[in-house]
Amino acid sequence: MASYESKAKDNYNAMLPLYLFDFYLFNNGNPSYVDFIKFKSTNVLINLYATQYFQAKRNELLKGKKIDDIYNFIKKHKNSKEFEYKKEKYLKEFEKILTKDEFNKLLKIEKCSYCGINIKEIYFLGENGKLHNKRADTRGYTLEIDRKNPNKEYSKENICMSCYWCNNAKTDEFLPFEFKEIARGINMVWKKRLSKGSIQFPENSNIWEED
């Protein structure tokens, strides 16, 4: 199970390149840690970053800037003294985004937000030879924290608990409303393996509204 400190570092590592990307496109001067901790992502910026920047060829332009130059700027500053040694300090900033109490409350949830399977049912499948997970020593028997929108922060509003299989299938590609039918399919497989219909698919959950 992930620790609060590890998720703070994950958030730092996920948001820093996005901040540097935004800074290079729309600001002048040098990026700073003080500026970074004030940074907030937007859907418009995320679209530029994930949908356009990452899909572009290295010799193309984005907002008049060369993709190669953007890449080199992010790489240079991400590994600079200004940012590389601030991960431990960032924990205090992360507490403003997601408190430890909110994090611990989330960990008490024992049902996958997507397919509906719970921890007891996962153990039942494993004990009865109905799981084929080759990573069971590290993943599978505990739920995992997933970002509903994989390009946004680890905030209270953007995280949920997911089983290993849903988390793996959703990857960093799908938003919940796009993933719903895939999750429904996973739910149907679990029902067949359990030989009972006890796993209720969260049809009316507000999780599917994330777009």
N, C-alpha and C positions, 0 to 999 in steps of 0.2 A: 504494500500500500504506500502510495506517495506521501511524503511528509510535507508539511506546510512550507518549510524552508526550500524544499526542492521545487515546489510550485512557484515560489517567489523567483527563483533563478530561471525557471522555465519562462515565466512572464517577461523577465528582463531580457532573456535571449530572443524571445519572439518579438517584442516591441521595439527593441533597439534598432534592428535593420529597417523597420517601418518608419521610425522617427528619422533615421539618417536619409532614407529615401525621400521623405517629405522635405527635409531640410535642404537637400541638394536641389530639388526641383523649385522650391518656392522661397528660399531664404538666401541671405548673403553672410559671409564671415565664416566663423568656425562653430561647429556644434558643441554643446556643452552638457554636462550631466545635469546641471541646474535647469537648463532648458528642457532636457529630456523628461525629467520627472513631472513637468507640467503638460507634457504632450498627451493629446487625446486623439485616438483614431476616428475616422469617419468612413461611412460606406463609400463615399466618392473616392477617398484616398485608397481604401482597400481594393476597390475595383481597378484603379490605376496600377497598384502594386502587384496584385495576384493575377489579374486578368490580362493586363497589357504588358507590364514590365517583364514578368516571368515567361511570357509567351513570345516575346519579341526576339528577333535575331540580333546578334551582337553589334552589327553595323547599322542598325536602325536607330531612329530618333524617337524620343518621347518627350513631349512638351519642349521641343527644341534642343534637348540634351541627348548626347550619344549614350546608348545603352552601356557600352563599354566604360564610359566615364562614370556613369552612375554606379555600376558594379565596383569599380576601383575605389570610388569615394567611400562606399559602404564598407568595403573590406578594410581599407586603411583606418578609418575611425573606429570601427567596431573593435579592432585589436589594439587601439592606442591606449596610453596610460590614462587618458581622460575617462575611459569607459571600462577597460578590462578589469581593473581592480576595484570597481565599485559595486560588485554583485552582492557582497555581504552587507554593505551600507544600504542597499536598495530594499532590504527587508522592511525597514520602517516605512518606506514609501508604499510598499505592497500592502501593508496593513490598512492604508487609506482606501485601497481598492477592494480588498477582500479581507475581512477580519479573521482572526484565528478561530473565533467562536462560530462564524458562518462556515468556515472550512470544516470544523469538527462536526457541526450539525449535518453537513452534506454527507460526511463519511458514514453516518449512522443509517443512511438509506440502503436497503438491501435488495432493491428491485431495479432492474435495468430500465432506464427512462425510455428506451426505444422499443425493444422487443417484449419487455414485460417479465422476463425470467428473473427469479430471485436466487439468492445464494443457496438456500436449502435444495432447490431443484437442480442447481448446477452440481452440488455435491452428490445428489442422488444419481444423476447421469454418470458422473465419474465412477462412483462405487459400483455401478451396474454395467460397466464396460460400454457406455454409449457416448463417450467423448473421445475425440481423436486428436486432441490438442498436443502437439509435440513440445510446447513451451510451458507445460503445466507446472513445472518447478518454479517458474517466475510469474506467469500470467494465467488467468482463467478462474481461479478459485476466490478471487476478490474482485469487486467492481472497480472500475477505473474512472478517473475524472476526465470528462470530455468537454471541450469547448464547442458549444452549439455552432457558433460561427468560428471556424478554426483560425481566422485571421484577426479576431478581436481579442481583447484582454481576458485574463482569467478573473473575471468579475463575478459577483454574486448572480447577476442577471444572465451571464453567458456560459455558466458551467452546469453540468448535470452528471449523474452517475450512469455509467454505461458498462455493460458486460464486455469482456474482451472481444467477442466475436462482432458485436455491433461497432465497437470502437475501431476495430481492424478494418471492417467493411466500409465504414463511413470515411475513413482516412481524413485527409485535409481537403477533400474535393467537394463533398456534399453538405448542403445546409439541411436542417431537419425536415423541412417541407419536401425536399427532393429525396430524402432518405426514407421517407415514411413507407413506401411500398417495399423497399428492400428489407426494412425492419419487420414488416408484416410477413414477408417470406421466411425470415429467420424464426419468427414466432411460430409459424406453421410447422417448420422442421422440428422445433423443440417439442411441440404438442405430439407429433408422431413418435418421437423417440421416448417420450414419457408415457405414451399410450393412454393419454388422458387430456382433457381440454381445460386443465386448471389454469394454464397461463393466459391471463387476460391481456389481449393486445390493447395498449392505451390509446384507443381510437380517438377519444375526445380530449386528450391532453393538450394543454396550451403550448407544449414544446414544439408542435408542428407548425406553429405560427411564425417561427423565426425565419425571416427571409432577408 
